[in-house]
Amino acid sequence: MLKPEYTILPDYAPLYPQVPYHYKNYEKISVYCRGNREAIERFLPKDFEYVSDIFEIFVLKNEVIEGLDPYSEGGIVIPCKYKDIVGAYMAYEYVDTDEALCAGREIWGYPKKLAEVEFNREEGFAQGKIIRKGKTIIDIALTFEDVEVNPPNLFPRLQVKRMPRADKYGMDMDQVILNEFVDSLIHTRQTGTAKVNWEYSSYDPIAELGPVEVLGGVFVVGDFTLTYGKIIEDKVQAVAK
């Protein structure tokens, strides 16, 4: 008999297990771009402050995870500030399994959507794509070269976790979440020159960040653990008081 889990639905067959999740030997392509401030600010929640015109586009392959089935993902990460905390906001994120989708949205507020993720690594080269609703909304490629690449600060993650009401328009939950990766370890790091392409989609308007200046990229292989974050503001409870 399965043990019921009353924090994750359905009770007797929860979609995903409790944290922590341990990621081993993930492979990640990160491309860093300089964009237009006005475009970047449109992608930030209204209470978050702009801090930099440099952001990250990434595609990541996770083949060994303790706690979840393997999945791949990609997205856009924008440096930001919330009150006195400087970190980064995952503005768009795409995954290819339902448990990764729901765990990310329900626990930490990551704005995940289901999509097709392609990841290709060859000698001296890596490429990642995100395809959703027939559009290639992210297409990044990295040619490994010994070049200097200086990523922006992208941690801690600052996310907005919301839940719509069931009885009327509004929210049951509106929280700001701080999330850190723990036990992070990089096994391999290679820099390189990068290319970015994307198709415009009204469902996923990432291309509105362009045109951008591509600054370079990094390919890494590493480990990390994803566990509980911290609620730094609960706006619905604050209003109720």
N, C-alpha and C positions, 0 to 999 in steps of 0.2 A: 504494500500500500504506500502511495506517495504521501509524503508529509505536507500538509497544507501550508501555504505561505500567504499570510493575510496582508502583506504590503504590496504584492505584485499580482495582477490578474492574469488568468483565472486562478482561483484559490488552489485547486488540486493539480494544476499543470501550468505553473507560472511561465511566462514567455521567456524570462531571463532570470539568472540566479542573483543572489545578493553579491555586492562587491566584497572584497577587491577583485579586480581582473589584472592578471599578470601577463604582459606582452613580452614575448621573447623573439629576438632577431627580426624585428619589424624592418622593412625597407621603405625609405621615404625619400621622395624627390621634393625639394623645396626650391621655389623660384621667387626671387625678391624683385619687386617692381616699385618704381616711383610713379605716383599717380597725381591726379588733380584733387586739391583739397575739397572742393565743393562736392565732387563725386564721392569721395571717401566718406565725408560727413553724412551723406544720405544713407549710407549703409550702417551707421551707428545708431543704437537706441537713443531716444531723445534726451535721456539724462546722462549719457556718456559724452566725454569730451575728446575732441581731436587732439592727438599729440604728435603725429608724424605723417609725412606723405609717402612713407615706405611701408609696404604690406607684403604678406606672403601668400602665394598660391602653392598648394601642395597636393600630391597624390601619394597614398600610403598603402602598403600591402602588409597585412597581418596574417601570417600563416600559422603561428603557434600562440595561442592565448589560453591561459588557465582561467576558466570561468565562462568563456564565450566560444562559440564556433568561429573558425577563421572567417575574416571578412576583409574587404578593402574599402578605402574611403578617399575623399578629397575635399578640398574646400578653400575658403578665403579667410585669412586671419589678419585683423587690423589692430595695430597698437591703439590704446585708448587710456582714458583716465575716468574713474568713477569716484567722486569726492576726492579723498586724498590718496587713493590707491591707483597706481599706474600698473597696467597689465596689457592684455590684448583680448579682443572680442572675436569669437568665431562667428562671422557674419553669415556664411553659407557653409553647409556641410552635407556631404552625400555619402551614403553607404549602400552596400548591396545585400544586407540581410535584415530581416525584420527584428531580430533580437537586438542587434546593434542600434538600429533605428530607435526602438522604443526605450531601451535602457538609457541612451544618450539624452533623449528628449525628457523622459519622465524623472530621471534622477538629477541631472545637472542643468537641464534647459538648453542643451545643444540643439540648434535648429536643423536637425537631420531630416533628409528626404531620401527615398529610395531612388537609386540610379544604377546604371551599368558603369562599372569601373574597369578600365584597362590599364595594365601595368606591364611594361616591357623593359628588361635590363639586358644589355649586351656588353661586350668588351668595349669599355670607354664611352658608353652611352646609356641613357635611361630616358624613358618616355612614359607619361601617364595621361590618361584621358578620362573625362566624366561625360557620359551621354545620358540625357534625360529627355523624354518626350520627343525623340528623334533629332535632337540638337546636341552637337558636341560643345557643351558649355565651358569646358576646360580642356585644353590641350597644351601640355608643357613638355619640353624636351631639354635635356641637359647633356652637353658634350664635356666629358671630364678633361679638365686642363688645370694646370697649376697657377690659378689666379686667386687674388685676394677677394674674399667675399665677407662682408660684415653684416650679418643679420640684425634686424632690430630686436628690441626686447619684446618677447611674445608670451611672457608668463609674469604673474599668474593669469589664468583665464578668468575673464569676467563675463558672465553669461546672465541672460534674463530668462527666468523660468516662469511661464504663465500657463494657466488652465482656465478655459472658458467656463462660464456658469451654465448649468443645465436648465434653469428655470427662466432666465431672461438674459438680455444682452449684458455683458460684463464679465468680470473675472472672479473666480474663486481664489486664485493664487496669482500673485505678481511679486516675484522675489528677484533679488540680485544675488547671484551665486559666485563665490570665489572658488576656483578649483586649481589645484596643483598636481602635477605628476610627481610621484615619489620613486625612489630607487632608480633614477634615470642613469643609464649607462650607454655610452656610444662605443661600439666596437670598430666601426669603419666610418671615415669621413672623407669625402672627395668633393672638391669644388669644381666649377666649370662655367662655361658660357651657356646661356640659356635662350630659348625661344618660347614665346607665348602666343597661342591662337585661341580664339573662341567664337562661337556663333551666338548671335543675339537670340534670346528666348524671352518672351513676355512672362513665362512662368518662373524663370530664373535669370533675371537681368544682370548677370555678372558682367557682361560686356559693357555695361554702362560705366565701368571703371576705366575703360580705355578712351583714347590711346594712352599707353603707359611706356615709360622708359624701363627696359629690362636691365637690371643691375648685375645679374648672375644668379647662380644657384648652388645648391649643396645636395649631395646624396649621402645618406647615412644609413647604417645598420645598427640597431640598438635594442635596448630593453627599457621598459618602464612599468610602473604599477599605477592603475587608476582606481582610486578609492573615494571615500566620502569627501565632499567639499565643505564649504562654510557658507551659511546664509548671512550675508552682510547687511541686507535690508529686506524686510517683509512689508510691502506697501499696503496690502489688503488689511493686515492686522493693524497697521498704523492708522489707517483710515477708520477702522471699526472702533478704535479707542477714542 
